[in-house]
Amino acid sequence: MRLLSAVRYDLKLQFRHGFYAVYAIICAAYIAVIRVLPGEWRVTAVRVVVFMDPSVLGLFFIGGIILLEQGQNILEGLFITPLRLWEYILAKAVSLTLLALLSSLVIVVGSYGWRFNWLWLCWGVGLTSVIYVLIGFALITRAPTLNHYLVLSPLVIIVSIFPLVDLFGMGQSAVLFLIPTQASWLLISAAFNPVAPWKLIYALSYLTVWTGLAFYLAQRLFYRYAILRGGKTC
């Protein structure tokens, strides 16, 4: 019940601060651009857009949310309430992932239509979004200001986009399968084109493992650097 209440609170906060309005405009822009592309390019464009934008939005938004709550002194008193740290973190991950899923589905349906496997799309976007949000919790402990956070977060993105070499016919190095976003790319791609079963098993398993690792890291670092310091990042 506490977790559900926390998710509802976060959704209201995000709506109130214009997250949904901003992404409605962004989705409309993507749809307008993708729909004018030739048919053979449209699938590729949709895959790339979903992979690089809605899936990643939580990484950028979580920094602003935490710094906003820190500035309002919410963190200082939050954990004297019954809400536990893991519930606070999970509520943020769930609420931002719902925005990512909604945005992805709107972009895909609006620009491509209904001829896709929604299950693989949701798995790919959902797990990827959760991991990015949790990574954001870890990064924010090293960022005293939003500007610092915006400098750190693109470093994560640079590594994350390596799986896109697949689009240029450069082959897939085995090293790429160590990067969690390779699994994300495979699941998102499976929504539009057949993907080998072993790759889907790898993708789901690997993202699940990374979700667990990222959740552990987020709790450990956020407690150490934010809670023990009274809501002040280092």
C-alpha positions in Angstrom: 0.0 0.0 0.0 2.8 2.4 0.8 4.5 1.7 -2.5 1.2 2.2 -4.4 0.7 5.5 -2.6 4.2 6.6 -3.4 3.8 5.8 -7.1 0.5 7.8 -7.2 2.3 10.7 -5.6 5.1 10.6 -8.1 2.7 10.4 -11.0 0.9 13.5 -9.8 4.2 15.3 -9.3 5.4 14.5 -12.8 2.1 15.5 -14.3 2.0 18.7 -12.3 5.5 19.6 -13.4 4.7 19.1 -17.1 6.5 15.9 -17.8 3.6 14.5 -19.7 2.9 17.7 -21.5 6.6 17.9 -22.7 6.6 14.3 -23.8 3.3 14.7 -25.7 5.0 17.4 -27.8 8.1 15.3 -28.2 6.0 12.3 -29.3 4.1 14.4 -31.8 7.3 15.7 -33.3 8.7 12.2 -33.6 5.5 10.9 -35.2 5.5 13.8 -37.7 9.1 13.1 -38.8 8.9 9.3 -39.0 5.6 9.3 -41.0 7.2 11.2 -43.9 10.1 8.6 -44.2 9.9 5.9 -46.9 8.3 2.7 -45.7 11.6 0.7 -45.6 13.2 3.4 -43.3 10.3 3.7 -41.0 10.9 0.5 -39.0 14.5 1.4 -38.4 13.6 5.0 -37.4 11.0 3.8 -34.9 13.5 1.3 -33.4 16.2 3.9 -33.0 13.9 6.5 -31.6 12.4 4.2 -29.0 15.8 2.9 -28.1 17.4 6.3 -27.6 14.6 8.4 -26.2 11.7 7.0 -24.2 13.8 4.2 -22.9 16.4 6.7 -21.6 14.1 9.5 -20.3 14.2 8.3 -16.7 17.9 8.8 -16.5 17.5 12.5 -17.3 14.3 13.1 -15.3 15.4 11.4 -12.1 18.2 13.8 -11.5 15.9 16.8 -11.7 13.3 15.1 -9.5 15.8 14.3 -6.7 17.4 17.7 -6.8 13.9 19.3 -6.7 12.9 17.3 -3.7 16.3 18.0 -2.1 15.7 21.8 -2.6 12.3 21.5 -1.0 13.9 19.6 2.0 11.7 16.6 1.3 14.5 14.1 1.6 15.4 15.4 5.1 12.1 14.3 6.6 11.0 11.6 4.2 12.5 8.6 5.8 11.2 9.3 9.3 7.9 8.3 7.7 6.9 4.6 7.3 8.1 4.8 3.7 11.2 2.7 3.2 14.2 3.5 1.0 13.6 0.7 -1.4 9.9 1.8 -1.8 11.0 5.4 -2.5 13.4 4.2 -5.2 11.1 1.7 -6.7 8.2 4.2 -6.8 10.4 6.6 -8.8 11.4 3.8 -11.2 7.9 2.6 -11.7 6.4 6.0 -12.3 9.0 7.1 -14.8 8.8 3.7 -16.5 5.1 4.1 -17.0 5.8 7.4 -18.8 8.5 5.7 -20.9 6.1 2.9 -21.9 3.3 5.3 -22.7 5.5 7.4 -24.8 7.0 4.4 -26.7 3.6 3.0 -27.5 2.3 6.4 -28.7 5.3 6.9 -30.9 5.2 3.4 -32.4 1.4 3.3 -33.0 1.3 6.9 -34.3 4.1 6.5 -36.7 4.1 2.8 -37.6 0.7 1.4 -36.8 -0.3 -1.7 -34.8 1.7 -4.3 -36.7 4.3 -4.9 -33.9 4.7 -7.3 -31.0 3.8 -5.1 -28.0 5.0 -7.6 -25.5 8.7 -7.5 -26.7 8.4 -3.7 -27.0 7.2 -3.3 -23.4 9.8 -5.7 -22.0 12.6 -3.9 -23.8 11.5 -0.4 -22.9 10.3 -1.3 -19.4 13.4 -3.1 -18.2 15.7 -0.6 -19.9 13.9 2.4 -18.3 14.1 0.8 -14.8 17.8 0.3 -15.2 18.4 3.9 -16.3 16.4 5.3 -13.5 18.4 3.2 -11.0 21.6 4.3 -12.6 20.4 7.9 -12.2 20.0 7.4 -8.5 23.7 6.3 -8.3 24.8 9.3 -10.5 22.9 11.9 -8.5 25.0 11.1 -5.4 28.0 12.5 -7.3 26.2 15.6 -8.7 25.7 18.6 -6.4 23.8 20.5 -9.1 21.7 19.7 -12.1 24.4 21.0 -14.4 26.9 18.5 -12.9 24.3 15.7 -13.4 23.7 16.7 -17.0 27.5 16.4 -17.6 27.7 12.9 -16.0 24.6 11.3 -17.6 25.7 11.6 -21.2 28.7 9.5 -20.4 26.3 6.6 -19.7 24.5 7.2 -23.0 27.7 7.2 -25.0 28.4 3.6 -23.9 24.8 2.6 -24.2 24.5 3.4 -27.9 27.2 1.0 -29.1 24.6 -1.6 -30.1 23.5 0.7 -32.9 26.6 -0.4 -34.9 24.3 -3.2 -36.0 22.5 -0.7 -38.3 25.7 -0.1 -40.3 26.3 -3.7 -41.2 29.5 -3.8 -39.1 28.7 -7.1 -37.5 28.1 -7.9 -33.9 31.1 -8.3 -31.7 30.7 -10.6 -28.8 31.9 -7.8 -26.6 28.6 -5.9 -27.3 26.7 -8.6 -25.5 28.4 -7.5 -22.2 26.6 -4.1 -22.6 23.1 -4.2 -21.1 21.6 -2.0 -23.9 22.6 -4.7 -26.4 19.8 -6.8 -24.7 17.5 -3.7 -24.9 18.2 -3.3 -28.6 17.4 -7.0 -29.2 14.1 -6.9 -27.4 13.0 -3.6 -29.1 14.0 -5.0 -32.4 12.0 -8.2 -31.7 8.9 -6.1 -31.7 9.3 -5.5 -35.4 11.4 -8.3 -36.8 12.1 -12.0 -35.8 15.0 -12.4 -33.4 16.6 -15.8 -32.6 15.1 -17.4 -29.4 18.5 -17.7 -27.7 19.0 -13.9 -28.1 15.6 -13.2 -26.5 16.5 -15.5 -23.6 19.8 -13.8 -23.2 18.2 -10.3 -23.4 15.5 -11.0 -20.8 18.0 -12.8 -18.4 20.7 -10.2 -18.8 18.4 -7.2 -18.2 16.9 -8.9 -15.2 20.4 -9.4 -13.7 21.3 -5.8 -14.4 18.1 -4.6 -12.8 19.0 -6.4 -9.6 22.5 -5.0 -9.7 21.4 -1.5 -10.4 18.8 -1.6 -7.6 21.4 -2.8 -5.1 23.8 0.0 -6.2 21.1 2.6 -6.1 20.0 1.7 -2.6 23.6 1.5 -1.3 24.9 4.8 -2.8 21.7 6.8 -2.3 21.6 5.8 1.4 25.3 6.5 1.9 25.5 9.8 0.1 22.1 11.3 0.4 20.3 9.9 3.4 23.2 9.9 5.8 24.1 13.4 4.7 20.6 14.7 5.4 19.5 14.8 1.7 22.7 16.5 0.6 24.6 15.0 -2.3 28.4 15.1 -2.3 
